[in-house]
Amino acid sequence: MFRVEHSGLIPNVPRGTFFIWGVIMAKLYDKNGWIDFDRLNKLSGTLNIVLAPRNSGKTFGKMLYNHNKGIPYIFMRTTQQQIDTVFVNELSPFEKLNRETGSRYICSKLPGLPVTAVYSDYTENEEGKRKPVGAPVNFCMALLQVGSIRGFNLDYIPELIYDEFVKHNGEIIRNYGKSDLMYFDAIVTLNRARELSGLPPIKQWLFGNTDNLAIPILQSLHLINTIIGMRNNYENYRKLPNGIAIFLCDDSPAAKRLSEISNVAKMLEGTNYYEMAYKNSFVYDDMSDCNIQAIGQYKPVAIISDLMLMEHKYKDLYYIRAYTGDCNGVTLYPPGKAGKDRFKMEYGFLYFWFINGNLIFSDYDTKIKFLHLIDVDI
């Protein structure tokens, strides 16, 4: 493999970046094998998506980095139950910060609000009961509850950490299909007047495993095909013109070390879970039916949303791809529920064709969109 380390003379490419076969490869780990947030911060954008194996140091590493740098933040999980469970003091990651740094963080719910405040000090009575001292330094909240705290002013908080933003396979979360809209609304709410006041936008860090790419946030931001392209091109970092930075933290030394010494890891070896948890693989995303087709062999029959349905001229196959322009003689289904219901009524048989392998999609993002249209969970 041909590898050259960049010396810092090429514009807009940070020093220490590697080029492998012409692909930019960023150094993402420190000398101990953990994710290097000093490095990631230099490469970061407004929105930073970090997909990494378990036990690679993404969540606690970021919290430790912010503690050392004195950067306040909002810690977010998807549901209130997740926040309530994680921030019981005995289970809190802030207790681990306390042990490792000698700090005195304590979590306490704010009265009347679905928000947990994090204080940097506390008093303790003879019975061992702790009471926060001073003003909160960080806040913790659930994505699904942000809409109920619109009047809560957090404009002065510069960063947000959204942990476990990728829903795990088999996990059922009510209203998760609208989590993209909830997240965008949360960011607008939390950012509020920051930029009007001359402050930079709130910097967002989204941490997840590679359980499932069919995530509403990734879909709405049109990032699914970008991430797949990065993986196919062996890229571990890409920064887009709109300020989104994507980090694929494959080959984690810490996760690799754990997989070699852990009896549990050895027990799981050979399973899809092992590939996801220790190797950051997209094993749960079935892309076997995603292939570019020669469209001359197909005739367009329907357009719904931004998708075109095409029927093969000679075989029992349908091809679904993005709609890119006008097409005469094709049934156009209007946007909204009425159009979707009419399409499902007239093309409901496509579910069985999908099950039998008679549907082909131009790419994985198109597959996700189409299956959502016909109410197939993916």
matplotlib code that plots the C-alpha trace (Angstrom):
import matplotlib.pyplot as plt

x = [0.0, 1.4, 1.0, 2.5, 2.0, 1.0, 3.5, 1.0, 1.8, -1.4, -4.2, -7.3, -5.8, -4.6, -1.1, -0.8, -3.4, -2.5, -3.1, -3.8, -4.3, -5.3, -7.9, -7.6, -7.2, -7.3, -5.5, -8.5, -6.8, -4.4, -1.3, -3.4, -5.8, -8.8, -10.6, -8.5, -10.8, -8.0, -7.7, -11.4, -11.9, -9.5, -11.3, -14.8, -17.7, -20.9, -22.5, -20.1, -21.3, -19.0, -19.8, -17.5, -17.3, -18.3, -15.6, -13.6, -13.8, -16.3, -18.8, -16.6, -13.7, -15.7, -16.9, -13.4, -12.1, -14.8, -14.0, -10.3, -11.0, -13.8, -16.4, -20.0, -22.4, -25.9, -25.9, -28.8, -30.3, -33.4, -35.9, -36.6, -36.3, -32.7, -31.8, -33.5, -31.6, -28.2, -28.2, -29.0, -25.9, -24.7, -24.8, -23.9, -20.9, -20.2, -19.4, -16.7, -15.4, -15.3, -13.3, -10.8, -10.3, -11.0, -13.9, -17.3, -20.0, -23.5, -26.8, -30.1, -33.4, -34.7, -38.1, -41.0, -38.8, -37.7, -34.1, -31.3, -28.7, -25.1, -23.3, -19.6, -19.7, -21.9, -22.2, -22.9, -24.6, -23.9, -26.3, -24.4, -27.1, -25.7, -26.9, -25.7, -23.8, -23.6, -25.0, -25.3, -22.3, -24.0, -27.5, -29.0, -32.2, -34.1, -34.7, -38.3, -38.8, -37.1, -40.3, -41.7, -38.9, -38.9, -38.8, -35.6, -32.6, -29.5, -28.0, -24.7, -24.0, -21.6, -21.8, -24.3, -23.5, -26.2, -25.3, -26.6, -28.4, -28.5, -31.4, -30.4, -31.9, -35.0, -35.4, -38.9, -39.0, -42.4, -42.4, -38.8, -39.9, -40.1, -36.8, -35.2, -37.8, -37.5, -33.7, -33.8, -36.4, -34.2, -31.1, -33.0, -34.4, -31.0, -29.1, -31.7, -30.0, -26.3, -25.4, -27.4, -25.3, -22.1, -21.5, -20.7, -23.5, -23.9, -21.4, -23.1, -21.5, -23.7, -22.3, -23.5, -22.7, -23.3, -26.4, -28.6, -28.1, -31.8, -31.9, -34.3, -31.6, -29.2, -32.0, -33.2, -29.6, -29.0, -26.0, -26.7, -25.1, -22.3, -21.4, -21.7, -19.4, -16.9, -16.8, -16.4, -13.6, -11.8, -12.3, -12.6, -13.2, -15.1, -16.1, -19.0, -19.5, -22.5, -20.4, -21.2, -18.2, -18.4, -16.0, -15.9, -13.8, -13.0, -9.9, -10.2, -7.1, -9.1, -12.0, -9.5, -7.6, -10.9, -12.0, -8.7, -8.8, -12.5, -14.2, -17.5, -16.1, -14.8, -18.2, -19.8, -17.1, -18.7, -22.0, -23.3, -23.3, -19.5, -18.9, -20.9, -19.7, -16.0, -15.4, -17.9, -19.4, -22.8, -23.8, -27.5, -28.0, -29.0, -27.7, -27.8, -30.7, -29.1, -27.6, -27.6, -29.6, -29.5, -32.7, -33.2, -34.5, -37.2, -40.2, -41.3, -44.8, -45.2, -43.7, -44.3, -42.5, -39.1, -39.0, -39.6, -41.0, -39.9, -41.1, -38.8, -39.8, -39.2, -38.8, -40.8, -38.8, -39.3, -36.6, -36.9, -34.6, -34.6, -36.9, -34.8, -37.2, -40.4, -41.7, -44.8, -47.3, -46.4, -48.9, -48.0, -49.1, -49.5, -47.4, -49.1, -51.2, -53.8, -51.1, -49.4, -52.6, -53.6, -50.1, -50.3, -53.8, -52.7, -49.2, -49.7, -48.4, -44.9, -44.5, -44.6, -42.4, -39.9, -40.1, -39.5, -36.5, -38.2, -37.5, -34.1, -33.1, -30.6, -29.0, -29.6, -31.1, -33.7, -34.5, -35.1, -37.4, -39.4, -39.9, -41.0, -43.6, -45.2, -44.8, -42.2, -40.0, -36.3]
y = [0.0, 3.4, 5.9, 9.4, 11.7, 15.2, 17.8, 20.7, 22.5, 21.6, 24.2, 23.1, 19.6, 19.4, 18.3, 14.6, 13.5, 10.4, 9.8, 6.2, 5.6, 9.3, 9.0, 11.3, 9.3, 11.2, 10.2, 9.6, 7.8, 8.9, 6.9, 4.8, 3.7, 5.9, 8.4, 11.5, 14.5, 17.0, 15.7, 15.5, 19.0, 20.4, 18.5, 19.3, 21.2, 22.5, 19.0, 16.1, 12.5, 9.9, 6.3, 4.1, 0.6, 0.1, 0.7, 3.1, 6.0, 8.2, 9.3, 9.3, 10.6, 13.6, 14.3, 14.1, 16.4, 19.0, 18.7, 19.3, 22.2, 23.7, 23.6, 23.4, 21.2, 19.7, 15.9, 14.4, 10.9, 10.1, 9.2, 10.6, 7.1, 6.9, 10.2, 9.2, 5.8, 7.1, 10.0, 8.3, 9.4, 5.9, 5.0, 8.4, 8.8, 11.9, 9.6, 8.1, 11.6, 12.2, 9.1, 9.7, 13.4, 14.1, 16.4, 16.6, 16.5, 15.8, 15.5, 16.9, 17.3, 20.9, 21.3, 21.3, 20.7, 17.4, 18.6, 17.3, 19.8, 18.9, 20.9, 20.9, 20.7, 19.6, 19.5, 16.3, 15.9, 13.4, 10.9, 11.1, 13.1, 15.4, 18.8, 20.7, 24.0, 26.9, 27.2, 24.2, 23.7, 21.2, 20.0, 16.7, 16.2, 13.9, 14.7, 13.7, 16.3, 19.3, 20.7, 21.1, 23.4, 26.1, 28.9, 27.6, 29.8, 27.8, 30.1, 30.3, 26.6, 26.1, 22.3, 19.5, 15.8, 13.5, 10.0, 6.8, 8.7, 5.5, 3.3, -0.2, -3.1, -4.3, -1.2, 0.3, 4.1, 5.9, 8.7, 7.8, 8.2, 11.9, 12.2, 14.1, 16.9, 16.8, 17.1, 20.0, 21.8, 21.2, 22.7, 25.7, 26.1, 25.6, 27.8, 30.5, 33.9, 32.6, 33.7, 36.9, 37.8, 37.1, 33.7, 30.6, 28.1, 25.4, 22.6, 19.2, 15.8, 12.8, 9.5, 6.1, 2.5, 1.1, -0.8, 0.7, 3.4, 3.8, 6.7, 9.6, 12.2, 10.7, 10.3, 13.9, 15.3, 13.0, 11.4, 7.7, 7.3, 9.6, 7.3, 4.2, 5.9, 6.7, 3.1, 1.8, 4.3, 3.5, 7.1, 7.6, 11.4, 13.7, 17.4, 18.6, 22.2, 22.6, 22.2, 18.5, 16.4, 12.6, 10.3, 6.6, 5.3, 1.9, -0.1, 1.2, 0.0, 0.0, -2.0, -4.4, -4.8, -5.6, -8.1, -10.0, -10.2, -10.3, -13.7, -12.1, -10.9, -14.4, -15.8, -13.4, -13.8, -14.8, -13.0, -9.8, -8.2, -8.8, -7.2, -4.1, -3.7, -4.4, -3.7, -0.9, -2.8, -2.1, -5.7, -5.1, -3.0, -5.3, -3.7, -6.8, -5.5, -2.1, -2.0, 0.5, -0.8, -0.1, 2.0, 1.2, -2.2, -0.6, 1.6, 4.2, 3.6, 5.8, 8.7, 9.2, 11.7, 12.0, 8.4, 6.8, 3.2, 1.4, -1.9, -4.3, -4.8, -8.5, -9.8, -9.8, -7.0, -3.4, -0.8, 2.2, 5.2, 8.9, 10.9, 13.4, 15.1, 15.1, 11.9, 11.8, 9.0, 8.1, 8.1, 10.9, 10.4, 13.7, 14.3, 13.8, 11.1, 10.8, 10.2, 7.6, 5.8, 5.7, 4.3, 1.6, 0.6, 0.3, -1.1, -2.9, -6.1, -4.6, -5.7, -9.3, -8.6, -7.1, -10.2, -12.4, -10.4, -8.8, -5.2, -3.5, -0.2, 2.3, 2.8, 2.2, 5.6, 5.0, 1.6, 3.1, 5.9, 3.5, 0.9, 3.7, 4.7, 1.3, 1.0, -1.7, -1.3, -1.6]
z = [0.0, -1.0, 1.9, 2.2, 5.2, 4.3, 5.6, 6.0, 2.7, 0.8, 1.4, 3.3, 4.2, 7.8, 8.7, 9.5, 7.0, 5.0, 1.3, 0.3, -3.4, -3.7, -0.9, 2.2, 5.3, 8.6, 11.8, 14.1, 17.1, 19.8, 20.9, 23.2, 20.5, 21.6, 19.3, 19.3, 19.9, 19.6, 16.1, 15.3, 16.6, 14.1, 11.3, 12.6, 11.0, 12.4, 12.4, 13.1, 12.6, 14.2, 13.4, 15.5, 17.1, 20.7, 23.3, 21.0, 23.3, 21.5, 24.2, 27.3, 25.2, 24.1, 27.6, 28.9, 26.2, 27.0, 30.7, 30.1, 27.7, 29.9, 27.1, 28.3, 26.3, 26.1, 26.3, 24.4, 24.0, 22.0, 24.8, 28.2, 29.6, 28.3, 29.9, 33.2, 33.3, 32.3, 34.7, 37.9, 39.7, 40.5, 36.7, 35.3, 33.0, 35.1, 38.0, 35.8, 35.1, 38.8, 39.4, 36.6, 37.0, 40.7, 39.8, 41.6, 39.0, 40.1, 38.1, 39.2, 37.5, 37.1, 38.7, 36.2, 33.2, 31.4, 31.7, 33.9, 35.0, 35.6, 38.4, 39.0, 42.8, 45.6, 49.4, 51.3, 54.6, 57.3, 55.7, 52.4, 50.6, 48.0, 47.1, 44.0, 44.5, 42.1, 38.5, 36.1, 33.7, 31.4, 30.6, 29.6, 27.7, 25.4, 21.7, 22.0, 24.8, 23.3, 21.8, 25.3, 26.5, 23.7, 26.3, 27.9, 27.0, 26.3, 23.7, 25.6, 25.4, 22.4, 21.8, 21.7, 22.1, 20.7, 21.9, 20.3, 17.6, 15.5, 16.7, 17.4, 15.5, 17.1, 19.2, 19.2, 19.8, 19.4, 16.8, 15.7, 12.1, 12.8, 14.7, 11.9, 12.1, 15.9, 15.7, 13.2, 15.4, 18.5, 16.8, 15.6, 19.2, 20.8, 18.3, 18.5, 18.6, 18.7, 15.2, 15.3, 18.3, 16.4, 18.0, 16.0, 15.5, 18.1, 17.2, 17.1, 17.7, 16.8, 18.0, 16.9, 15.9, 12.5, 13.4, 10.7, 8.1, 7.6, 10.0, 9.4, 10.2, 7.7, 5.1, 5.4, 5.1, 2.0, 3.7, 3.2, -0.2, 0.9, 3.8, 1.6, -1.0, 1.7, 2.9, -0.7, -1.3, 2.0, 3.2, 7.0, 6.9, 4.6, 5.1, 3.0, 1.7, 4.0, 7.1, 7.8, 8.7, 8.7, 10.5, 9.9, 12.8, 11.4, 12.6, 16.1, 18.0, 21.3, 19.9, 18.3, 21.5, 23.4, 20.7, 21.2, 25.0, 25.7, 26.2, 25.3, 22.0, 21.3, 22.1, 19.5, 16.8, 13.5, 14.2, 12.5, 15.9, 16.3, 12.8, 13.8, 17.4, 16.9, 13.2, 12.4, 9.5, 8.0, 8.2, 9.0, 5.8, 2.9, -0.3, -2.4, -4.4, -5.1, -8.6, -11.4, -14.3, -18.1, -18.2, -21.9, -20.8, -18.7, -19.3, -16.7, -15.3, -12.2, -10.3, -6.6, -4.4, -6.0, -7.2, -10.5, -10.9, -14.0, -15.4, -17.2, -20.9, -20.9, -17.3, -14.1, -12.6, -11.4, -11.0, -8.7, -9.1, -8.5, -10.7, -12.6, -15.1, -17.1, -18.4, -20.7, -20.3, -16.8, -13.9, -11.5, -7.9, -6.0, -2.8, 0.5, 2.1, -0.7, -3.4, -1.2, -0.4, -4.1, -5.0, -2.3, -3.5, -7.2, -6.5, -3.3, -5.0, -5.1, -1.4, -2.5, -5.5, -3.0, -0.8, -3.9, -5.1, -8.1, -7.1, -7.9, -6.5, -8.0, -4.5, -0.9, -0.1, -2.9, -1.4, 2.1, 0.7, -1.4, 1.3, 3.7, 1.1, 1.1, 4.9, 5.0, 8.1, 7.3]

ax = plt.figure().add_subplot(projection="3d")
ax.plot(x, y, z, "-o")
ax.set_aspect("equal")
plt.show()
